[in-house]
Amino acid sequence: LQKELLKYKQEARNLQGIKDALQQRLVQQDASVLQLKQELLRANMDKEELHNQNVDLQRKVEERNRLLAEYKKELCQKDRHLQQHQSKLDEMLRQLSEASYQQVDLERELEHKEALLAHCMKREAEE
């Protein structure tokens, strides 16, 4: 009985050692699981933060695209106005040029008539 008791005590010690080793392993695995859960939580928080940043950046891009479209529209309107003013300027320059030619013609005609008048006055004075 004593041998059997020693045998069972030895077996109980062995089983207790196995149990302690398994418990230690379980504690380590629990710690690893806890660490993995923390990392997963951090990763999810980072993912959420990145998602929020992405949404914010997309909103900013959309706002800039809207502003860009408005600026392009304004630029097109200003281009049209500029073309209209350029056309008016060209027309005024053409009219000014015509007026200048007419002025030159009228000045020549005036000089010619003044010359005729002077000639007539001279002839009249001679007579």
Secondary structure, DSSP 8 states (H G I E B T S, - for coil): -HHHHHHHHHHHHHHHHHHHHHHHHHHHHHHHHHHHHHHHHHHHHHHHHHHHHHHHHHHHHHHHHHHHHHHHHHHHHHHHHHHHHHHHHHHHHHHHHHHHHHHHHHHHHHHHHHHHHHHHHHHHHH-
